[in-house]
């Protein structure tokens, strides 16, 4: 063998380990870095769990409702720009940004719309593991927000908090796992309904502290109406389109007609129409975000609450009601009904700030109806 050929063979043999080591090093350099690269072994099934009260009979007080059919979406994520590297090395993608908002859907294909939980960080911040206290309702921006819908009804958040244990995302901004707990107090009927608490596990690997089921606070029984048939409404600051004159009406001669899908009430100069979300029926419980006409838009849509005083409707889009008793006879006609309701700032371009109308209706009701102005 010639000396030059022998030298070439020796060089290849000596250089081979360095060549293979360099290839392996390049492969590691090109791998995404950050927490999402660590292997995750889910512990237990995916679950969305809610307990306590606060959304009518969707979660009866003292009970827990679970769902294993969940999906999650992260907003405001995505990989950052690649880190600056020397020309002789491969670019290394930087870790993706933590999300600014997370939405959890559970039983979204259910007829009543299932559940939706949305958590958002304060403006300019991100949702990283930790506890977020003093959360408010949307659309606040200076503090974290929490929003929850269930079965076409919602909890208008009075105050809340949530703790994120895991929320890793991949290089494209998709959530790899989610592990959190929450505690929410609703604005309507805070005495009747305890906190709404729960937890979410989605491909989670760390333990989740399950919140204890809350019980309603021990309080005195609020004043209630007990007459079998009665309707009363109040608007101390006036109610357009009447010339902002106060409304204080109580009558016992009322006419109520309708089915479990729509109830119509007439008494003196007042008419009330209560309608279910299209494709659903009315039921007992709390309804927030009611509109003049019921709608199937959005998550769960909104029930209809239309109040007319002196023959003129209100174009309000911000109302709420609680139905305490609802029963229909064999023919499907409502024969027992009990509810209280409120509407805010009718015809905002002519109404005074804070103007509101509240009231209750009882039709052959067998149990007391809490007075809404207490």
ZASE-106744 format. One record per atom (N, C-alpha, C, O): z, x, y; residue in three letters. Coordinates in steps of 0.1 Angstrom, whole numbers, plus 5000, padded with zeros to 4 digits. Example, Ala and Ser with C-alpha at 12.3 -4.5 7.8 and 13.67 -1.06 7.14 Angstrom:
BEGIN
507851324943ALA/507851234955ALA/507851324967ALA/508551424967ALA/507151284978SER/507151374989SER/507951295000SER/508051345011SER/
This chain:
BEGIN
500050094988UNK/500050005000UNK/500050095012UNK/500750195013UNK/499250055022UNK/499150135034UNK/500450125042UNK/501150025042UNK/500750225050UNK/502050225058UNK/502050115068UNK/503150055070UNK/500950085074UNK/500949975085UNK/501249845079UNK/502049765085UNK/500649805067UNK/500949685060UNK/502349675056UNK/503049565057UNK/502949785050UNK/504249785046UNK/505249755058UNK/506249685057UNK/504949815069UNK/505749795081UNK/505749655086UNK/506849605090UNK/504649585085UNK/504549445089UNK/505349355080UNK/506049265085UNK/505349385067UNK/506149305058UNK/507649315060UNK/508349225061UNK/508049445063UNK/509449465066UNK/509949395078UNK/511049335079UNK/509049395089UNK/509349325101UNK/509549175099UNK/510549115105UNK/508649115091UNK/508748965089UNK/510048935082UNK/510748835085UNK/510449015072UNK/511648995064UNK/512849005073UNK/513748915072UNK/512949105082UNK/514049125091UNK/514149015101UNK/515248975106UNK/513048965106UNK/512948875117UNK/513148725113UNK/513548645121UNK/513048695099UNK/513048555095UNK/514348485098UNK/514348375103UNK/515548545095UNK/516848485099UNK/516948445114UNK/517448345117UNK/516448535122UNK/516548505137UNK/515648395140UNK/516048315149UNK/514448385134UNK/513548275137UNK/514148145133UNK/514048045141UNK/514648135121UNK/515248005116UNK/516447965124UNK/516647845127UNK/517248065128UNK/518448035136UNK/518047975150UNK/518647885155UNK/517048035156UNK/516547985169UNK/516047845168UNK/516247765177UNK/515347805157UNK/514847665156UNK/515947575155UNK/515947465161UNK/516947605147UNK/518147515146UNK/518847495159UNK/519247385162UNK/518947605166UNK/519547595180UNK/518847515189UNK/519447435197UNK/517447515189UNK/516647435197UNK/516847285194UNK/516947205203UNK/516947255181UNK/517147115177UNK/518447055183UNK/518546945187UNK/519547135182UNK/520847095187UNK/520847075203UNK/521446985208UNK/520047165209UNK/519947165224UNK/519247035228UNK/519646975238UNK/518346985220UNK/517546865224UNK/518246735221UNK/517846635225UNK/519446745214UNK/520146615210UNK/520846565222UNK/521446645230UNK/520846425224UNK/521646375235UNK/523146405234UNK/523646415223UNK/523746435246UNK/525146465246UNK/525946345251UNK/525346255256UNK/527246355250UNK/528046245254UNK/528746175243UNK/528546205231UNK/529646075247UNK/530446005236UNK/529545925227UNK/529945905215UNK/528345875231UNK/527545795223UNK/527045865211UNK/526545805201UNK/527046005211UNK/526546085200UNK/527546095188UNK/527146135177UNK/528746065191UNK/529746075180UNK/529545955170UNK/529345845174UNK/529745985157UNK/529545875147UNK/530645775149UNK/531845805151UNK/530245645147UNK/531245535149UNK/531245465135UNK/530245425130UNK/532445435130UNK/532645355118UNK/533345235122UNK/534545235124UNK/532645115123UNK/533244995127UNK/534444955118UNK/534344975106UNK/535544915124UNK/536744875117UNK/536944725118UNK/537344685129UNK/536544655108UNK/536744505109UNK/535444445114UNK/534544515119UNK/535344315113UNK/534044245117UNK/533944225132UNK/534944235139UNK/532744205137UNK/532544165151UNK/533144035153UNK/533043945144UNK/533844015164UNK/534543885166UNK/534743865181UNK/535043955189UNK/534643735185UNK/535043695198UNK/536143585196UNK/535943485190UNK/537243615202UNK/538443535200UNK/539043485213UNK/539243565222UNK/539343355214UNK/539943295226UNK/541143215222UNK/541143145212UNK/542243225230UNK/543443145227UNK/544043095240UNK/543843155250UNK/544942995239UNK/545742955250UNK/545342815255UNK/545642715249UNK/544542815266UNK/544142685272UNK/543342725284UNK/543142835288UNK/542942615291UNK/542242645304UNK/540842595305UNK/540242585316UNK/540142555293UNK/538842505294UNK/538842375286UNK/538242355275UNK/539642275291UNK/539742145285UNK/540142155270UNK/540942235266UNK/539442075262UNK/539742075247UNK/538942175240UNK/538942175227UNK/538142265247UNK/537442365240UNK/538442465233UNK/538142515222UNK/539542485240UNK/540642575234UNK/541942495236UNK/542542515246UNK/542242405227UNK/543542335229UNK/544742425230UNK/544742535224UNK/545642395239UNK/546842485241UNK/547542515228UNK/547742425220UNK/547942635226UNK/548642675214UNK/547742705202UNK/548242725191UNK/546442715204UNK/545542745193UNK/544642865196UNK/544642905208UNK/543942915186UNK/543043025187UNK/541642985181UNK/541642925171UNK/540643015188UNK/539242985184UNK/538543115182UNK/538543205191UNK/537943135170UNK/537243265167UNK/535743235164UNK/535343135160UNK/534943335167UNK/533543335164UNK/533043475160UNK/533443575166UNK/532243485149UNK/531743605145UNK/530243625148UNK/529643725145UNK/529643525155UNK/528243525159UNK/528143565174UNK/528143475182UNK/528143695176UNK/528243745190UNK/527043845193UNK/526543905184UNK/526743855206UNK/525843955211UNK/526344005224UNK/527043935231UNK/526044125228UNK/526544185240UNK/525344245248UNK/524444295242UNK/525444245261UNK/524444305270UNK/525144385281UNK/526144335287UNK/524744505284UNK/525244585294UNK/524244595306UNK/523044605304UNK/524744595318UNK/523944605330UNK/524344725338UNK/525544765338UNK/523444785345UNK/523744895354UNK/523845025346UNK/524445125352UNK/523345035334UNK/523445165326UNK/522145235327UNK/521245195335UNK/521945325318UNK/520745405317UNK/520945555319UNK/521945595325UNK/520145635313UNK/520345775313UNK/520145835327UNK/519245785334UNK/520945925331UNK/520745995344UNK/519646095343UNK/519046115332UNK/519246155354UNK/518146255354UNK/518546375345UNK/519746405345UNK/517546435338UNK/517946545330UNK/518546655338UNK/518246675350UNK/519446735332UNK/520146845338UNK/519146955341UNK/518146975334UNK/519347025352UNK/518547145355UNK/518747255345UNK/519847295343UNK/517647305339UNK/517847405329UNK/516847525332UNK/515947515340UNK/517147635326UNK/516247755327UNK/514947725320UNK/514947655310UNK/513847785325UNK/512547755319UNK/512447795304UNK/511647735297UNK/513247885299UNK/513247935286UNK/513947845276UNK/513847865264UNK/514647735281UNK/515347645272UNK/514847505273UNK/514147475283UNK/515147415263UNK/514647275263UNK/515647195272UNK/516847215273UNK/515047095279UNK/515847005287UNK/516946925279UNK/516646895268UNK/518046915284UNK/519146845278UNK/519446715285UNK/519946715296UNK/519146595279UNK/519446465286UNK/520846455289UNK/521746485280UNK/521246405301UNK/522646385305UNK/523146255298UNK/522346175295UNK/524446245297UNK/524946115292UNK/524545995300UNK/524446015313UNK/524345885294UNK/524045765302UNK/525145715311UNK/526345755308UNK/524845645321UNK/525945595330UNK/526645485323UNK/526145405316UNK/528045475326UNK/528745355321UNK/528245225327UNK/527645235338UNK/528345115321UNK/527844995327UNK/528644945339UNK/529844985341UNK/527944875348UNK/528644805359UNK/529044665356UNK/529944605362UNK/528444605346UNK/528744465342UNK/528444455327UNK/527444515322UNK/529244375320UNK/529044345306UNK/529144195304UNK/530044125309UNK/528144145296UNK/528143995292UNK/528243985277UNK/527544055270UNK/529143895272UNK/529343875258UNK/528943725256UNK/529443635262UNK/528043705246UNK/527643575242UNK/528143545228UNK/528143635219UNK/528743425225UNK/529243395212UNK/528743245209UNK/528943155217UNK/528243235197UNK/527643095193UNK/526743045203UNK/526742925207UNK/525843135209UNK/524943095220UNK/523942985215UNK/523342915224UNK/523742975202UNK/522742875197UNK/523442735195UNK/522742645191UNK/524742725197UNK/525342595195UNK/524842495205UNK/524442535216UNK/524942375201UNK/524442265210UNK/525142265223UNK/524542225234UNK/526442295224UNK/527142295236UNK/527042415244UNK/527742435254UNK/526242515240UNK/526042635247UNK/526942755243UNK/526742865247UNK/527942725234UNK/528842835230UNK/529642895241UNK/530042825250UNK/529843025240UNK/530743095249UNK/529943205257UNK/528943255251UNK/530343225269UNK/529843345276UNK/531043405284UNK/531643335292UNK/531243535283UNK/532243605290UNK/531543715298UNK/530743795292UNK/531743725311UNK/531043825319UNK/532143905327UNK/532943845334UNK/532144035326UNK/533044125333UNK/532244215342UNK/531144265338UNK/532644235354UNK/531944325363UNK/532944415371UNK/534044375374UNK/532544535373UNK/533344625381UNK/533144595396UNK/532244525400UNK/534144645404UNK/533944635418UNK/532644705423UNK/532144785416UNK/532144655435UNK/530944715440UNK/530944865441UNK/531944925446UNK/529944925435UNK/529845075435UNK/530645145424UNK/530645265424UNK/531245065416UNK/532045125405UNK/531445095391UNK/530545015390UNK/532045155381UNK/531545135367UNK/532645095358UNK/533845115361UNK/532345025347UNK/533344985337UNK/533545095327UNK/532745105318UNK/534545165328UNK/534945265319UNK/536245225312UNK/536945135317UNK/536645275301UNK/537845235294UNK/539045245303UNK/539245335311UNK/539845135303UNK/541045125311UNK/541344985314UNK/540644895310UNK/542444955322UNK/542844815325UNK/542444785339UNK/542644865349UNK/541844665341UNK/541444615354UNK/542244495357UNK/542044385352UNK/543244515366UNK/544144405370UNK/543644335383UNK/542744385390UNK/544244225386UNK/543844145398UNK/542344115399UNK/541744125410UNK/541744085387UNK/540344045388UNK/540243905394UNK/541143825392UNK/539143885401UNK/538843765407UNK/537643695402UNK/536943745393UNK/537343575407UNK/536143495403UNK/534943555410UNK/535043615421UNK/533743535404UNK/532543575411UNK/532443485423UNK/532843365423UNK/531843525434UNK/531043655436UNK/531743765443UNK/531143835451UNK/533043775441UNK/533843885448UNK/533244025445UNK/532644045434UNK/533244115454UNK/532644245452UNK/533644355454UNK/533444465449UNK/534744335461UNK/535744435464UNK/536644465453UNK/537344565452UNK/536744375443UNK/537644385432UNK/536844355419UNK/535744295420UNK/537344385407UNK/536644345395UNK/536544195394UNK/537444125399UNK/535544145386UNK/535444005385UNK/535343965370UNK/534944045362UNK/535843845366UNK/535743795353UNK/535343655353UNK/535743575362UNK/534443615344UNK/533843475344UNK/533743435330UNK/533243505322UNK/534143315326UNK/534043265313UNK/533643115312UNK/534143035320UNK/532643085304UNK/532142955301UNK/532342925286UNK/532243005278UNK/532642795284UNK/532742755270UNK/532442605268UNK/533042515274UNK/531342585260UNK/531042445257UNK/530642365269UNK/530942245269UNK/529942415278UNK/529442345290UNK/530542335301UNK/530342265311UNK/531742385298UNK/532842385308UNK/533142525312UNK/532942615304UNK/533742535323UNK/534042675328UNK/535442675334UNK/536042575337UNK/536042795334UNK/537342825340UNK/537042885354UNK/536542995355UNK/537342815365UNK/537242865378UNK/538442965380UNK/539642915382UNK/538243095379UNK/539243195378UNK/540143195390UNK/539643205402UNK/541443185388UNK/542443195399UNK/542843345400UNK/542943405410UNK/543143405388UNK/543443545387UNK/543143585373UNK/543143505364UNK/542943715370UNK/542743755357UNK/542843905356UNK/542943975366UNK/542843955343UNK/542844105341UNK/542144125327UNK/542044035319UNK/541644245326UNK/541044275313UNK/541144425310UNK/541244505320UNK/541244465298UNK/541344605294UNK/540244645284UNK/539944575274UNK/539444745288UNK/538344795280UNK/538844915272UNK/539345015277UNK/538744905259UNK/539145015250UNK/537945105246UNK/538045225246UNK/536745035243UNK/535545115240UNK/534345035246UNK/534344915246UNK/533445105252UNK/532145055257UNK/531145155258UNK/530545185269UNK/530845225247UNK/529845335247UNK/528445275247UNK/528145175242UNK/527545345254UNK/526145305255UNK/525245425250UNK/525645535250UNK/524045385245UNK/523145495241UNK/522245545252UNK/522545505264UNK/521345625249UNK/520545695260UNK/519645595267UNK/519245625279UNK/519445475262UNK/518645375269UNK/519445265276UNK/518945175282UNK/520745285275UNK/521645185282UNK/522145075274UNK/522844985279UNK/521845065261UNK/522344965252UNK/523744995247UNK/524045105244UNK/524544885247UNK/525944905242UNK/525944935227UNK/525344865219UNK/526645045224UNK/526845085210UNK/528045015204UNK/528044975192UNK/529044995212UNK/530244935208UNK/530944865220UNK/530744905231UNK/531844775217UNK/532644705227UNK/533944665221UNK/533944605211UNK/534944695228UNK/536344665223UNK/537144635236UNK/537444725244UNK/537644505237UNK/538344475250UNK/539244355247UNK/539144285238UNK/540144335257UNK/541044215257UNK/541044165271UNK/540644235281UNK/541344035273UNK/541343975286UNK/542443865287UNK/542943815277UNK/542843835299UNK/543843735302UNK/543443675315UNK/543343735326UNK/543143545315UNK/542643465326UNK/543443345329UNK/543843275320UNK/543643315342UNK/544343195346UNK/543343115354UNK/542743165364UNK/543242985351UNK/542242905358UNK/542842845370UNK/544042825372UNK/541942815380UNK/542342755392UNK/542742615392UNK/543642565399UNK/542142535383UNK/542342395382UNK/543442375371UNK/543442435360UNK/544442285374UNK/545442255365UNK/546242375360UNK/546442385348UNK/546642465369UNK/547442585364UNK/548742545357UNK/549242625349UNK/549342425360UNK/550542395354UNK/550342345340UNK/551042375330UNK/549242265338UNK/548942205325UNK/548442305315UNK/548842305303UNK/547642395320UNK/546942495311UNK/547642635312UNK/547742685323UNK/547942695300UNK/548442825301UNK/547342925303UNK/546242885305UNK/547643055302UNK/546643155303UNK/545643145292UNK/545943095281UNK/544343185295UNK/543343185285UNK/543143335282UNK/542743415290UNK/543543365270UNK/543543505265UNK/542643525253UNK/542243435247UNK/542143655251UNK/541343675240UNK/540943825238UNK/541443905246UNK/540043845229UNK/539643985227UNK/538243985221UNK/537843885215UNK/537544095222UNK/536144105217UNK/536044235209UNK/536544345214UNK/535544235198UNK/535244355190UNK/533744345186UNK/533344255179UNK/533044455190UNK/531544465186UNK/531344605182UNK/531244695190UNK/531144625169UNK/531044765163UNK/532144855167UNK/531944975169UNK/533344795169UNK/534444875174UNK/535044965163UNK/535044915151UNK/535545075166UNK/536145165157UNK/537645185159UNK/538445225150UNK/538145155171UNK/539545175175UNK/540245035173UNK/539644935174UNK/541545045171UNK/542344915169UNK/542344835182UNK/542344895193UNK/542444705181UNK/542444615192UNK/543844545192UNK/544144475182UNK/544644555203UNK/545844485204UNK/545544335206UNK/545144295217UNK/545844245196UNK/545444105197UNK/546544035206UNK/547744035203UNK/546043975217UNK/547043905226UNK/547643785219UNK/547043715211UNK/548943775222UNK/549743665216UNK/549243535222UNK/548843525234UNK/549243425215UNK/548843295220UNK/549943245230UNK/551043235227UNK/549443225242UNK/550443175253UNK/550843035251UNK/550042955245UNK/551942995256UNK/552342855256UNK/552542805270UNK/552742885279UNK/552242675273UNK/552342625286UNK/553742655292UNK/554742645285UNK/553842675305UNK/555142705311UNK/555942575311UNK/555442465312UNK/557242595310UNK/558142485310UNK/558442435325UNK/559042505333UNK/557842315328UNK/557942265341UNK/558342115340UNK/558242055329UNK/558642055351UNK/558941915352UNK/557641835351UNK/556541895355UNK/557641715346UNK/556441645344UNK/555841605358UNK/556641545366UNK/554641635361UNK/554041605374UNK/553941455376UNK/553741385366UNK/554041405388UNK/553841265391UNK/552541215385UNK/551441285387UNK/552541095379UNK/551341045373UNK/551240895376UNK/552140825379UNK/549940855375UNK/549740705376UNK/549840645362UNK/549340705352UNK/550340525362UNK/550540455349UNK/549940315349UNK/549940255338UNK/549540265360UNK/548940125360UNK/547740125350UNK/546940225350UNK/547540025343UNK/546440015333UNK/545040035340UNK/544140095335UNK/544839965352UNK/543639975359UNK/543840005373UNK/544639935380UNK/543340115378UNK/543540155392UNK/542540265396UNK/542240355387UNK/542040265408UNK/541240375414UNK/541840405427UNK/542140325435UNK/541940535430UNK/542440585443UNK/541740705447UNK/541440795439UNK/541340715460UNK/540740835465UNK/541340865479UNK/541840775486UNK/541440995482UNK/541941045495UNK/541041155500UNK/540641235493UNK/540841145513UNK/540141255521UNK/540841265534UNK/540341205544UNK/541941335535UNK/542741335548UNK/542041385560UNK/542241335571UNK/541041475558UNK/540341535570UNK/539041455572UNK/538241505580UNK/538841345566UNK/537541275568UNK/536541305557UNK/536641405550UNK/535541225556UNK/534541245546UNK/533241185551UNK/533041065553UNK/532241275554UNK/530941225559UNK/530241145548UNK/530541165536UNK/529241065551UNK/528641045564UNK/529340955574UNK/528840935585UNK/530440885569UNK/531240815579UNK/531640915590UNK/531741035587UNK/531940865602UNK/532140955613UNK/533441035611UNK/534341025620UNK/533541105600UNK/534641195598UNK/536041125598UNK/537041175602UNK/536040995594UNK/537240915594UNK/537940945581UNK/537340955571UNK/539340945581UNK/540040975569UNK/539840855559UNK/539540745563UNK/539840895546UNK/539740805535UNK/541040795528UNK/541540895523UNK/541540675526UNK/542740655518UNK/542640515511UNK/543040415517UNK/542140515499UNK/541740395493UNK/542440375479UNK/542440475471UNK/543040265477UNK/543640235464UNK/543340095460UNK/543639995468UNK/542740075449UNK/542339935445UNK/542639925430UNK/542540015422UNK/542939795426UNK/543139765412UNK/542039675406UNK/542039645394UNK/541139635415UNK/540039555410UNK/538839635409UNK/538039655419UNK/538539695398UNK/537339785396UNK/536539735385UNK/536939665376UNK/535239775385UNK/534339745374UNK/533839885368UNK/533339965376UNK/533939895355UNK/533540015348UNK/532539975337UNK/532839895329UNK/531440045337UNK/530440025327UNK/529940155322UNK/530040255329UNK/529340165310UNK/528740285306UNK/529040315291UNK/529640245284UNK/528540435287UNK/528640485274UNK/529240625274UNK/529740665285UNK/529340685263UNK/529840825262UNK/528940925269UNK/529341045271UNK/527840885274UNK/526940975281UNK/526940955296UNK/526641055303UNK/527340835300UNK/527340805315UNK/528340695318UNK/528240595311UNK/529140715327UNK/530140615331UNK/529940585346UNK/529840675354UNK/529840455350UNK/529640405363UNK/530840325367UNK/531240225360UNK/531340355379UNK/532540285384UNK/532340235398UNK/531740305406UNK/532640105400UNK/532540045413UNK/533839975417UNK/534439905410UNK/534240005430UNK/535439945435UNK/535339945450UNK/535240045457UNK/535439825456UNK/535339805471UNK/534039875476UNK/532939845471UNK/534239975485UNK/533040045491UNK/532840175484UNK/532140265490UNK/533340195472UNK/533240325465UNK/532540305452UNK/532740215444UNK/531540405450UNK/530840405437UNK/530940545431UNK/530740645439UNK/531240555418UNK/531240685412UNK/530440685399UNK/530440595391UNK/529540785398UNK/528740805386UNK/529140935379UNK/529041045385UNK/529540935366UNK/529941045359UNK/528941065347UNK/528840965339UNK/528241165346UNK/527141185336UNK/527341315328UNK/527841415334UNK/527041315316UNK/527141435307UNK/526041525309UNK/525041495315UNK/526141645304UNK/525041745304UNK/523941685295UNK/524241625284UNK/522741685299UNK/521641625291UNK/521641675277UNK/521741795274UNK/521541585267UNK/521641615253UNK/523041615247UNK/523141645235UNK/524041595256UNK/525441595251UNK/526141465255UNK/525541375261UNK/527341455251UNK/528141335255UNK/529441385262UNK/529841495261UNK/529941295270UNK/531241325277UNK/532341335267UNK/532241275256UNK/533441405270UNK/534541415262UNK/535741455270UNK/535541495282UNK/536941445265UNK/538141475273UNK/538141625276UNK/537641705268UNK/538741665287UNK/538841805290UNK/538441835305UNK/538141745312UNK/538541955309UNK/538242005322UNK/536742035324UNK/536142105316UNK/536141985335UNK/534842015339UNK/534842075353UNK/535242015363UNK/534342205354UNK/534242265367UNK/532742285370UNK/531942275362UNK/532542315383UNK/531142325387UNK/530242205385UNK/529042215381UNK/530842085386UNK/530041965385UNK/529041955397UNK/529342015408UNK/527941885395UNK/526941875406UNK/526641725407UNK/527141645399UNK/525941695418UNK/525641545420UNK/524941485408UNK/525141375405UNK/524041555402UNK/523341515390UNK/523541615379UNK/523441735382UNK/523741565367UNK/523941665356UNK/522741745354UNK/521641705357UNK/522941865349UNK/521941965347UNK/522142045334UNK/523242075330UNK/521042075327UNK/521042155315UNK/520742295318UNK/520742385309UNK/520542335331UNK/520242475334UNK/521542555334UNK/522642515334UNK/521242695332UNK/522342785331UNK/523042785318UNK/522542705309UNK/524142855316UNK/524842855304UNK/525742735303UNK/526742725310UNK/525342645294UNK/526142525292UNK/525742415302UNK/526142295300UNK/525042445314UNK/524642345323UNK/525942295331UNK/526942365331UNK/525842175337UNK/526942125344UNK/526941975343UNK/525841905344UNK/528041905342UNK/528241765342UNK/527941705356UNK/528141775366UNK/527641575357UNK/527341515369UNK/528541435375UNK/529141365367UNK/528841455388UNK/529841375394UNK/529341335408UNK/529241425417UNK/528941215409UNK/528341165422UNK/529241055428UNK/529440955421UNK/529741075440UNK/530640985446UNK/530040935459UNK/529541015467UNK/530040805461UNK/529440745472UNK/530440665479UNK/531140575473UNK/530640685493UNK/531540615501UNK/530740535511UNK/529940595518UNK/531040405513UNK/530340325522UNK/528840325520UNK/528040315529UNK/528440335507UNK/527040325503UNK/526240445505UNK/525040445503UNK/526840555509UNK/526040685511UNK/526540795502UNK/527740815501UNK/525640855495UNK/526040965486UNK/526341095493UNK/526041105505UNK/526941185485UNK/527241315491UNK/526341415484UNK/526141405471UNK/525841515491UNK/524941615485UNK/525741735480UNK/525141845479UNK/527041715478UNK/527841825474UNK/527341885461UNK/526941815452UNK/527542015459UNK/527242085447UNK/528442155441UNK/528342235432UNK/529642125446UNK/530842185442UNK/531942085439UNK/532642035448UNK/532042045426UNK/532941945423UNK/533641975409UNK/533142065402UNK/534741905406UNK/535341935393UNK/536141805389UNK/536441725398UNK/536341785376UNK/537041675372UNK/537741705358UNK/537341795351UNK/538741625355UNK/539441635342UNK/539441495336UNK/540041405342UNK/538841485324UNK/538841355317UNK/540041355307UNK/540041445298UNK/540941265309UNK/542141265300UNK/542041165289UNK/542641185278UNK/541341065291UNK/541140965280UNK/539740905281UNK/539240865292UNK/539140895270UNK/537740845269UNK/537540775255UNK/537640845245UNK/537240645255UNK/537040575242UNK/536040465244UNK/535940405254UNK/535240455233UNK/534140355233UNK/534340255222UNK/534940295211UNK/533940135224UNK/534040035213UNK/532940045203UNK/532240145203UNK/532939955193UNK/531939965182UNK/530539955187UNK/529640015181UNK/530339895199UNK/528939885204UNK/528540005213UNK/527440015218UNK/529540095214UNK/529240225222UNK/529540215237UNK/529240305244UNK/530140095241UNK/530540085255UNK/531940135257UNK/532840115249UNK/532140205268UNK/533440265272UNK/534440155275UNK/534140065283UNK/535540155268UNK/536540045270UNK/537940105275UNK/538840035279UNK/538040245274UNK/539240305280UNK/538840435286UNK/538040515281UNK/539340455298UNK/538940575306UNK/540040615315UNK/540640535322UNK/540240755317UNK/541240805326UNK/540740945330UNK/540441025322UNK/540740965343UNK/540241095348UNK/540741115363UNK/540941015370UNK/540841245367UNK/540941275381UNK/539841365385UNK/539241435376UNK/539541375398UNK/538341445403UNK/538441495417UNK/539441455424UNK/537541585421UNK/537541635435UNK/536141685438UNK/535441725429UNK/535841675451UNK/534541725456UNK/534841805469UNK/535741765477UNK/534141915471UNK/534441995483UNK/533241995493UNK/532042005489UNK/533541985506UNK/532642005516UNK/531241935514UNK/530241995512UNK/531341805515UNK/530141725514UNK/529241755526UNK/529741765537UNK/527941765524UNK/526941785535UNK/527441895544UNK/527841865555UNK/527442025539UNK/528142125546UNK/527642145561UNK/528342195569UNK/526442105564UNK/525942125578UNK/526642025587UNK/526442045600UNK/527341925583UNK/528041835592UNK/529441815589UNK/530241755596UNK/529941875578UNK/531341865574UNK/532241975580UNK/531742085582UNK/533441945581UNK/534442045586UNK/534842145574UNK/534942095563UNK/535042265577UNK/535542365566UNK/536742305560UNK/537742265566UNK/536742315546UNK/537942275539UNK/538042125536UNK/538942085529UNK/537042055541UNK/537041905539UNK/536841875524UNK/536041945517UNK/537641795518UNK/537541755504UNK/537941615502UNK/538741555509UNK/537541565490UNK/537841425486UNK/538441445472UNK/537741505463UNK/539541385469UNK/540141385456UNK/540541245452UNK/540741155461UNK/540641215439UNK/541041085435UNK/541241075420UNK/541041175413UNK/541540955415UNK/541640935401UNK/541240795397UNK/541140705406UNK/540840775385UNK/540440645380UNK/541140615367UNK/541140705358UNK/541640495365UNK/542240445352UNK/541640315349UNK/541640225357UNK/541140305336UNK/540540175332UNK/541040145318UNK/540640205308UNK/542040055317UNK/542740025304UNK/543240155298UNK/543340165286UNK/543740245306UNK/544240375301UNK/545540345294UNK/546340265299UNK/545840425284UNK/547140405276UNK/548040515279UNK/549240505275UNK/547640625285UNK/548540735288UNK/548440775303UNK/547440745309UNK/549540835309UNK/549540865323UNK/548440955328UNK/547941035320UNK/548040935340UNK/546941025346UNK/547641105357UNK/548141045367UNK/547641245356UNK/548241325367UNK/547641295380UNK/546441285381UNK/548441285391UNK/547941265404UNK/547341395409UNK/547941495409UNK/546041395414UNK/545441515418UNK/545841575431UNK/545541695434UNK/546641505439UNK/547041555452UNK/548441605452UNK/549041635463UNK/549041625440UNK/550341685440UNK/550241835440UNK/551241905439UNK/
